[in-house]
Amino acid sequence: MRSVLLVGVLLLLATSAAAATPSFRFTSASDVHAGKSIPRRYTCDGADVAPQLVWTGVPKKAKELALVLEDPDAPGETFTHWLTYGISPSLDRWGRAGWTAYPRGGPPRVGRNDFGKIGYGGPCPPSGQTHHYVFRLLALDARSKLPRGADRAAFDRAVAHHVLAQARLVATYAWH
């Protein structure tokens, strides 16, 4: 009887923990889809505009969201294409449309990419190569104090011990 009761309590706890933790994930990304090629419009040989990203399941304890777009296939080391931080956890999208009103915390801030520019720099692999592009959305347990234009090293230091959850979307691009 005791072991049956113990198993029942453990199952109840496991079920409650799973139900209390929502699934943090990208649900769509305009024309950018997991495992598919990124449309030319969002790349350096197109209009080089940022795609709209949409997500669900932000953890309730999140104080801020941060977005990173990186190319782990770049020669040398991972290349950062986009850093955005200070995104309110009450929002569920970022990109083309932008916002006219910012919930708590004010407008998001944009960091410096590895092209040396502030803002989005689309996929731009060497001719004939297919690269993977990883969109990562981080749910943070504290608000970052990073100013606009922070570089990747400063970003990594600021979020290092504050990531509650991470949503990822990986797509590819090949320039011919």
N, C-alpha and C positions, 0 to 999 in steps of 0.2 A: 504494500500500500504506500509506504514511504517513497519508494523509487518511482511509482506511478505519479505521485504528487510532485516529486522533484522534476520529472520529465515534463509534466504539464506546466509547471512554473517556468522552466527553461524555454519551452515552446512559446508561451505567452510573452516572455521577455524578448525573444528573438523576433516575433511577429510585430510587437510594439516598436522595437528599434527600427525595423525595416520600414514600417509605415511612417515613422516620424522623420525619416531621411528621404526627402524627395530626390528624384533622379535629375541631376543637373546636366543638361545637354543642349546642344544646338538642335533646333527643330527644323530650321531651314536657313538658307543663306542666299536669298534672292536667286540668282542664277548659279551660285556656287554650291555644289553638292559633294558630299563625302565620296571619295574614290573616283570622282570624275574630273575632267579637265576644266580648269578655270576659263571662263569666256574671255576672249581677247580684250574686251572692253576694260577689264580690271587689271590689265598688264601694261608693261612699259611700251609695248608695240601697239597698244590700243589707246583708249582715252586716259588710262592710268588713274581711274577713279576707284574709290573704296566701295566694295559691295555692301549691301545691307545685310547685317547678321541678326538672327533672331534666336532666342534661347528660352528655356523653361527650367523650372526647378531650382531657382536660386535658394541656397540655404537661408533659413530664417535668421541665423546669427550673423549673416554677412553685413558688413558696414560699408563695403565698397566693392566694385568690380573693376577688373583691369583686363585689357585685351592685348594680345601679342600675336603678330603674324611673323613667322620665321621660316627660313629655308635651311633645313639641316643638311641638304645635299650640296650646299655652296662650297666652292673650293676653300680649303683652309679650315674654316669653322662656321658654325651656324650664323646665318645672315639675318638680321632683324629688319623687317620691312615696315613694321607698324607697331607703335606702343601707344596705348590710350589708357588712362587711369583716372580715378576720381569719378567713375561711372556709378550713379546711384543704383543700389540693389533693387529698387522698386521698378527700374526700367527693364524691358524685355527685348530691346533691339538697339542697334547702333548702325550707322552707315549713311547711305545716300540721303535719306529724307531729313536727317537731323532732327532737332527738337526746337520748339519755340518756348517751352517752359521746362525748367529743370527742377525736378523734385529735390528735396533736401540735399544740401551740400554744394549746390551751384553747378555750373557747367563742367563737363569732363575736361581733362587736360591731355594734351597730346605731346608725346616725347619725340626725341630725335632718332631717326632710323639710321641704318648703316650706310645709306647713301649720303649721310651728313645733313639731311633736311628734316625739318619738323613736319610730321604728318605721315600720310600714307605714301608708300612707294611700292607699286605693284610688282608681281613676279616678273623676272627678267633674267632667265637662265641663259648660259652661253648657247649659241646657235647649235641646234641639233641635239641638245640634251633635254631630257625630261627630269624635272625636279619636283619634289614633294613640298607642299606649302602647308604648314601647320598653324591653324587658327586656334589659339588657346584663350579661354575666358577663365579668369581666376576670381573666385569669391574670397574676399579677404575679411579677416576678423577685426581689422582696424582700418581707419582712414589713413591713406598715405599723405605725407606732407610734401610730396614731390612737386616742384614747380613745373610749369610748362617748359618743354624742351629738354627734360632730363634724358640722359643717355641710358643704354641698356644696363651698364654696370651699376649705376645709381638705382635704377628700377629694381634690379635683382636684389640688391642689398636691402632696399626698402620693403620688399614683399617677402623676403626669405623665410621669416618665421610666422607669417600671417595667412597662409593659404589654407582655407577651410575645404575647398573643393575646386575641381578643375573640369571644364567641359572642353572637348577637342573636336575639331573638324579638320580632316586632312584631304586635300585635293592636289592635283598635279597641274603642271603647265610645261609645254615644250615650245620653244621659239624656233621657227624654221627660216 
